Each structure stands twice: as C-alpha cells, then as structure tokens.
C-alpha cells in the first residue's frame, strides 16, 4: 500500500471545523512513512497511569488541545513532538481524516480530531516514558489481514467486546476503540488491494 493512496483519498476530505469550546477537543496524528514493502503507520503504547482511561492502550500520538494551540492539527503536532520526539513541521500534511466522539462514559464529552502526515525523512523516536511505554512502525497492508482481526473484551464495561487488530504481542498490542475507528475511516477512503475487491 503506497502513500499516494492516502494522499489522494484524503484530498477528497473537507477541511475540519474549528474547535468549539464544548465538548472538549483532543487531536491525534496518524503518521505514515514509506518502507520497502509499502506504507507503515506509527503506533504508540500509552504508559500505565492510575486514573488514565487510555492507560496502556495502543494509539496514535496525540492529546488535548491547550490554550496555545491554534488548531487541532497544531495540537497533534505538539503532542507528537512531546510524546515521541518527531517534528511534524517537516512532514507532508496529508489532511484531516475525521473527528470522532471519544470514549462514552468519560467525565466530559470529548471530540478527537485525526490528522494524517507523511514523514519522508528519517527521524529517530525519543519517547516521553511518562506518557508512552513503547512505539513502533507497523505495515499498513497488514492491518487489513483477516488473521490479525480479533475482539477485545472490557470487564469494566460488563464484558463488552469490541473489534480489534493485533499489531504485536496478542496479549498486549492490539488496536481497538477510537484508534480502530480512525483506521476504518482511513480504509474507507482508499481502495482495497486487488485481491480484496
């Protein structure tokens, strides 16, 4: 899967709306890079922190908008720099993917805005271990592999199951929830490989 597919798919998206005061806004960066076999996407594993509803989850770099952020896109860039040390001002901005409502049951409603970037140059990861336990690049084409599809069950939500994708250790590295929904939104914009049509 090549970066051009993401570039053309996102070019069809409308510009994001301005962040409203309510509900609270957060933003994430879906960061893509070219690899020998096709595009790869960066995932982070959030650090385990008491009271953090996203503790230990696989995600894209990102977080809440702060007063100095001029837009959700700017917040995604700032959070990426803080969490993994990547400077997205030197990356190609592919576009706004979508805005989705965050986890239900949170103390305050949260709209999360996803923005996609193509990192053409090689930059080393520098993790903030207070925020990020691990980070790694994963082949985008493998995210569509049926053998990686599974479910994730949350006991705190009365054993409710959610669709998920295994991206590493099956007991630890699986994408579900909001990040899974962002991936599905991305896949809706790009044509599937010839064998999946």
Residue frames as qw, qx, qy, qz and C-alpha x, y, z in Angstrom:
[[0.000, 0.890, 0.455, 0.000, 0.00, 0.00, 0.00],
 [0.488, 0.248, 0.030, 0.836, 1.57, 3.26, -1.13],
 [0.126, -0.419, -0.329, 0.837, 1.44, 6.76, 0.37],
 [0.126, -0.013, -0.428, -0.895, -0.17, 8.07, -2.86],
 [0.330, -0.447, -0.792, -0.252, -3.35, 6.15, -1.99],
 [0.319, -0.600, -0.525, 0.512, -3.61, 8.01, 1.32],
 [0.135, -0.267, 0.109, 0.948, -2.73, 11.33, -0.32],
 [0.209, -0.167, -0.579, -0.770, -5.48, 11.03, -2.95],
 [0.373, -0.512, -0.774, -0.030, -8.05, 9.64, -0.50],
 [0.305, -0.569, -0.415, 0.641, -7.52, 12.45, 1.99],
 [0.097, -0.055, 0.267, 0.957, -7.54, 15.10, -0.73],
 [0.263, -0.429, -0.669, -0.547, -11.27, 14.41, -1.10],
 [0.373, -0.545, -0.653, 0.372, -11.99, 15.21, 2.56],
 [0.053, -0.897, -0.195, -0.393, -13.47, 18.53, 3.67],
 [0.226, 0.466, -0.471, 0.714, -11.47, 20.88, 5.88],
 [0.381, -0.362, -0.770, 0.362, -12.03, 20.33, 9.62],
 [0.244, -0.859, -0.307, -0.328, -14.42, 22.52, 11.54],
 [0.081, 0.595, -0.453, 0.659, -12.97, 24.92, 14.09],
 [0.403, -0.180, -0.816, 0.374, -12.74, 23.50, 17.61],
 [0.391, -0.703, -0.253, -0.538, -15.67, 24.59, 19.77],
 [0.186, -0.543, 0.567, -0.591, -15.37, 25.36, 23.48],
 [0.584, -0.080, 0.714, -0.379, -17.65, 22.39, 24.26],
 [0.902, -0.423, 0.017, 0.080, -17.22, 19.49, 24.04],
 [0.399, -0.731, 0.456, 0.312, -13.53, 19.35, 24.86],
 [0.744, 0.620, -0.230, -0.094, -11.21, 18.75, 21.92],
 [0.615, -0.482, 0.556, 0.284, -8.23, 16.47, 21.50],
 [0.634, 0.676, -0.272, -0.258, -6.23, 15.62, 18.40],
 [0.799, -0.258, 0.500, 0.213, -4.10, 12.74, 17.15],
 [0.262, 0.695, -0.515, -0.429, -1.53, 12.32, 14.38],
 [0.933, 0.160, 0.320, 0.033, -1.71, 9.33, 12.04],
 [0.032, -0.790, 0.510, 0.340, 1.90, 9.31, 10.86],
 [0.931, 0.308, 0.193, 0.020, 2.82, 7.34, 7.74],
 [0.129, -0.718, 0.566, 0.383, 6.20, 6.61, 6.20],
 [0.780, 0.452, -0.366, -0.230, 7.42, 4.77, 3.11],
 [0.594, -0.436, 0.676, 0.028, 9.00, 1.36, 3.69],
 [0.061, -0.297, 0.836, 0.457, 10.30, -1.21, 1.24],
 [0.063, 0.285, 0.944, 0.155, 7.04, -3.17, 1.06],
 [0.142, -0.693, -0.527, -0.471, 4.70, -0.17, 1.32],
 [0.189, -0.674, 0.140, -0.700, 3.46, 2.37, 3.85],
 [0.490, -0.231, -0.730, 0.417, 3.92, 1.95, 7.60],
 [0.322, -0.770, -0.162, -0.526, 2.00, 3.72, 10.37],
 [0.213, 0.312, -0.656, 0.653, 3.28, 4.71, 13.80],
 [0.656, -0.579, -0.418, -0.246, 1.54, 3.29, 16.87],
 [0.021, 0.486, -0.610, 0.625, 2.28, 4.16, 20.47],
 [0.596, -0.403, -0.691, 0.068, 1.51, 2.12, 23.57],
 [0.239, -0.784, 0.075, -0.568, 0.39, 4.54, 26.26],
 [0.199, 0.291, -0.759, 0.547, 2.10, 4.34, 29.63],
 [0.497, -0.502, -0.708, -0.002, 0.24, 2.74, 32.54],
 [0.047, 0.238, -0.315, 0.918, -1.03, 5.57, 34.76],
 [0.043, -0.441, -0.818, 0.367, -3.63, 5.41, 37.54],
 [0.188, 0.667, 0.378, -0.614, -6.82, 7.25, 36.64],
 [0.165, 0.441, -0.485, -0.737, -5.98, 7.50, 32.93],
 [0.795, 0.276, 0.369, -0.394, -8.84, 5.93, 30.91],
 [0.746, 0.611, -0.245, -0.098, -6.45, 5.32, 27.96],
 [0.370, -0.670, 0.643, -0.033, -3.71, 3.80, 30.12],
 [0.529, -0.197, 0.813, 0.143, -1.87, 1.02, 28.27],
 [0.689, 0.591, 0.371, -0.197, -3.86, 1.43, 25.04],
 [0.504, 0.068, 0.497, 0.703, -2.39, 1.32, 21.54],
 [0.176, 0.878, 0.315, -0.316, -2.98, 4.69, 19.91],
 [0.519, 0.620, 0.075, 0.584, -1.68, 7.41, 17.64],
 [0.364, -0.129, -0.312, 0.868, 0.35, 10.21, 19.27],
 [0.145, -0.577, -0.347, -0.725, -1.91, 12.97, 20.49],
 [0.271, -0.356, -0.662, 0.601, -3.75, 14.60, 23.35],
 [0.010, 0.832, 0.508, -0.224, -5.90, 17.50, 24.47],
 [0.311, 0.716, 0.113, 0.615, -5.80, 20.94, 22.92],
 [0.464, -0.455, -0.330, 0.685, -4.04, 23.50, 25.09],
 [0.084, 0.883, 0.242, -0.392, -4.62, 27.28, 25.15],
 [0.119, -0.656, 0.439, 0.602, -1.60, 27.94, 22.89],
 [0.403, 0.127, 0.828, 0.370, -2.77, 25.53, 20.17],
 [0.260, 0.307, -0.165, -0.901, -4.22, 27.42, 17.20],
 [0.742, 0.153, -0.341, -0.556, -5.98, 24.33, 15.83],
 [0.933, -0.192, 0.271, -0.138, -6.46, 20.59, 16.42],
 [0.833, 0.468, -0.152, 0.253, -3.78, 20.00, 13.78],
 [0.142, 0.735, -0.451, 0.487, -1.32, 22.16, 15.75],
 [0.667, -0.491, 0.421, -0.370, -2.17, 20.21, 18.91],
 [0.991, 0.112, 0.072, 0.015, -1.50, 16.90, 17.11],
 [0.607, 0.614, -0.301, 0.405, 1.92, 18.22, 16.03],
 [0.186, -0.698, 0.465, -0.512, 2.79, 19.49, 19.52],
 [0.842, -0.320, 0.327, -0.286, 1.69, 16.28, 21.22],
 [0.938, 0.303, -0.088, 0.141, 3.67, 14.18, 18.72],
 [0.357, 0.678, -0.420, 0.486, 6.81, 16.20, 19.43],
 [0.421, -0.587, 0.466, -0.511, 6.28, 15.88, 23.19],
 [0.905, -0.168, 0.283, -0.268, 5.38, 12.16, 23.22],
 [0.934, 0.115, 0.260, 0.218, 7.69, 10.63, 20.60],
 [0.403, -0.591, 0.306, 0.628, 10.10, 13.40, 19.54],
 [0.473, 0.349, 0.602, 0.540, 9.01, 13.60, 15.88],
 [0.018, 0.475, 0.018, -0.879, 8.89, 17.05, 14.28],
 [0.462, 0.523, 0.710, 0.091, 5.84, 17.10, 12.01],
 [0.176, 0.860, -0.012, -0.478, 6.51, 20.63, 10.76],
 [0.010, -0.537, 0.702, 0.467, 8.98, 18.91, 8.40],
 [0.358, 0.176, 0.914, 0.078, 6.43, 16.28, 7.32],
 [0.188, -0.158, -0.546, -0.801, 3.91, 16.45, 4.48],
 [0.409, 0.168, 0.556, -0.704, 0.43, 17.18, 5.78],
 [0.027, 0.154, 0.901, 0.405, -1.88, 14.72, 4.02],
 [0.353, -0.390, -0.344, -0.778, -5.07, 16.07, 5.51],
 [0.460, -0.189, 0.511, -0.701, -7.78, 15.90, 8.11],
 [0.125, -0.061, -0.981, -0.139, -9.12, 12.36, 8.42],
 [0.428, -0.576, -0.544, -0.435, -12.20, 12.93, 10.59],
 [0.217, -0.377, 0.505, -0.745, -13.48, 13.94, 14.02],
 [0.604, -0.253, -0.740, -0.155, -14.92, 11.23, 16.26],
 [0.570, -0.665, 0.116, -0.468, -16.56, 11.22, 19.68],
 [0.172, 0.446, -0.820, 0.313, -14.30, 9.71, 22.30],
 [0.282, -0.100, -0.935, 0.192, -14.99, 7.07, 24.89],
 [0.501, -0.573, -0.327, -0.561, -18.51, 7.05, 26.25],
 [0.757, -0.546, -0.337, 0.122, -18.75, 7.30, 30.00],
 [0.507, 0.176, -0.223, 0.814, -15.87, 9.78, 30.21],
 [0.183, -0.550, -0.485, 0.655, -16.36, 12.61, 32.75],
 [0.214, 0.681, -0.014, -0.700, -16.61, 15.17, 29.94],
 [0.797, 0.536, 0.279, -0.004, -17.56, 14.62, 26.27],
 [0.347, -0.581, 0.488, 0.552, -14.51, 14.55, 24.01],
 [0.746, 0.656, 0.069, -0.091, -14.26, 15.08, 20.27],
 [0.590, -0.444, 0.489, 0.465, -10.97, 13.77, 18.86],
 [0.537, 0.792, -0.109, -0.269, -9.70, 15.14, 15.56],
 [0.810, -0.151, 0.442, 0.354, -7.37, 12.91, 13.48],
 [0.323, 0.872, -0.247, -0.271, -4.80, 14.37, 11.08],
 [0.942, 0.093, 0.220, 0.238, -2.58, 12.39, 8.69],
 [0.023, -0.882, 0.402, 0.243, 1.06, 13.12, 7.90],
 [0.925, 0.315, -0.086, 0.196, 3.70, 11.61, 5.60],
 [0.453, -0.787, 0.357, 0.218, 7.12, 11.54, 7.25],
 [0.782, 0.599, -0.167, 0.052, 9.51, 11.42, 4.29],
 [0.265, 0.673, -0.592, 0.355, 12.73, 11.95, 6.23],
 [0.740, -0.179, -0.613, 0.209, 14.16, 9.54, 8.77],
 [0.228, -0.662, 0.317, -0.640, 13.68, 10.87, 12.31],
 [0.371, 0.029, -0.869, 0.327, 14.56, 8.93, 15.45],
 [0.553, -0.652, -0.417, -0.308, 11.90, 8.32, 18.08],
 [0.202, 0.242, -0.583, 0.748, 12.54, 9.88, 21.50],
 [0.473, -0.535, -0.659, -0.237, 9.80, 8.64, 23.85],
 [0.272, -0.481, 0.369, -0.747, 8.50, 10.53, 26.87],
 [0.384, -0.044, -0.918, 0.092, 8.29, 7.49, 29.15],
 [0.201, 0.165, 0.568, -0.780, 5.83, 9.28, 31.43],
 [0.585, 0.365, 0.030, -0.724, 3.36, 9.22, 28.52],
 [0.791, 0.409, -0.345, -0.295, 4.49, 6.43, 26.20],
 [0.804, -0.367, 0.468, -0.006, 5.58, 2.90, 27.13],
 [0.537, -0.098, 0.669, 0.505, 6.61, 1.89, 23.59],
 [0.486, 0.697, -0.009, -0.527, 6.24, 2.93, 19.96],
 [0.467, -0.152, 0.762, 0.422, 6.76, 1.15, 16.68],
 [0.404, 0.382, -0.382, -0.739, 6.08, 1.28, 12.94],
 [0.564, 0.141, 0.801, -0.141, 3.65, -1.26, 11.50],
 [0.076, 0.019, 0.707, 0.703, 2.86, -2.17, 7.85],
 [0.473, 0.180, 0.127, -0.853, -0.46, -0.64, 6.82],
 [0.603, 0.134, -0.630, -0.470, -1.27, -3.56, 4.48],
 [0.314, -0.017, -0.913, 0.261, -1.06, -5.96, 7.44],
 [0.270, 0.092, 0.476, -0.832, -3.83, -4.04, 9.22],
 [0.685, 0.193, -0.179, -0.679, -6.24, -5.42, 6.61],
 [0.352, 0.199, -0.914, -0.042, -5.03, -9.00, 7.09],
 [0.726, -0.379, -0.287, -0.497, -8.01, -11.05, 8.33],
 [0.775, -0.125, -0.549, 0.286, -5.75, -13.15, 10.57],
 [0.267, 0.129, -0.401, 0.867, -5.00, -10.04, 12.64],
 [0.440, -0.410, -0.147, -0.785, -8.67, -9.26, 13.31],
 [0.362, -0.192, -0.845, 0.343, -9.93, -10.18, 16.77],
 [0.362, -0.781, -0.300, -0.411, -12.06, -8.77, 19.61],
 [0.249, 0.237, -0.564, 0.750, -11.09, -7.01, 22.81],
 [0.499, -0.616, -0.588, -0.161, -13.26, -7.51, 25.90],
 [0.025, 0.454, -0.364, 0.813, -13.54, -4.89, 28.65],
 [0.378, -0.352, -0.817, 0.258, -14.59, -6.23, 32.05],
 [0.058, -0.299, -0.364, 0.880, -15.23, -2.71, 33.35],
 [0.435, 0.163, -0.210, -0.860, -17.91, -2.39, 30.64],
 [0.786, 0.032, 0.435, -0.439, -19.75, -5.57, 31.66],
 [0.589, -0.107, 0.746, 0.291, -17.56, -7.79, 29.47],
 [0.570, 0.756, 0.133, -0.294, -18.48, -5.88, 26.32],
 [0.706, -0.059, 0.477, 0.519, -16.42, -6.87, 23.27],
 [0.257, 0.851, -0.096, -0.447, -15.01, -4.52, 20.63],
 [0.859, 0.471, 0.020, 0.200, -13.44, -5.24, 17.23],
 [0.385, -0.807, 0.366, 0.258, -9.64, -5.08, 17.34],
 [0.760, 0.583, -0.268, 0.104, -6.49, -5.62, 15.28],
 [0.813, -0.464, 0.136, 0.324, -3.41, -7.37, 16.67],
 [0.414, 0.875, -0.205, 0.144, -0.28, -5.32, 15.88],
 [0.134, 0.611, -0.708, 0.328, 2.27, -7.08, 18.09],
 [0.029, 0.051, -0.927, 0.370, 2.06, -9.21, 21.21],
 [0.354, -0.408, -0.684, -0.490, -1.53, -10.62, 21.07],
 [0.464, -0.582, -0.613, 0.265, -2.00, -10.13, 24.81],
 [0.331, -0.577, -0.161, 0.729, -0.82, -6.54, 24.77],
 [0.046, -0.345, 0.331, 0.877, -0.54, -4.86, 21.36],
 [0.197, 0.490, 0.797, 0.292, -3.98, -4.61, 19.81],
 [0.073, -0.015, -0.093, -0.993, -5.72, -1.60, 18.34],
 [0.085, -0.562, -0.822, -0.044, -9.35, -1.10, 19.30],
 [0.105, -0.745, -0.418, 0.509, -11.80, 1.68, 20.17],
 [0.200, 0.899, 0.030, -0.388, -11.15, 5.15, 18.80],
 [0.133, -0.580, 0.653, 0.468, -7.88, 4.25, 17.06],
 [0.382, 0.185, 0.884, 0.195, -9.58, 1.29, 15.37],
 [0.338, 0.779, 0.493, -0.191, -12.38, 3.60, 14.22],
 [0.067, 0.829, -0.282, -0.479, -9.85, 6.06, 12.77],
 [0.252, -0.274, 0.835, 0.406, -8.22, 3.22, 10.83],
 [0.383, 0.469, 0.795, 0.043, -11.59, 2.13, 9.48],
 [0.240, 0.882, 0.169, -0.368, -12.28, 5.73, 8.39],
 [0.068, -0.653, 0.572, 0.492, -8.94, 5.74, 6.56],
 [0.319, -0.004, 0.906, 0.277, -9.63, 2.42, 4.85],
 [0.396, 0.677, 0.587, -0.201, -13.00, 3.75, 3.68],
 [0.186, 0.871, -0.119, -0.440, -11.11, 6.43, 1.71],
 [0.057, 0.582, -0.728, -0.359, -8.67, 4.16, -0.11],
 [0.842, 0.187, -0.320, -0.392, -9.40, 1.25, -2.44],
 [0.816, -0.367, 0.445, -0.037, -8.67, -2.23, -1.12],
 [0.158, -0.447, 0.782, 0.404, -5.89, -4.27, -2.76],
 [0.523, 0.207, -0.565, -0.604, -6.96, -6.15, -5.91],
 [0.335, -0.012, -0.941, 0.053, -7.26, -9.46, -4.03],
 [0.044, 0.293, 0.716, -0.632, -9.83, -7.99, -1.58],
 [0.345, 0.183, -0.140, -0.910, -12.21, -6.47, -4.17]]
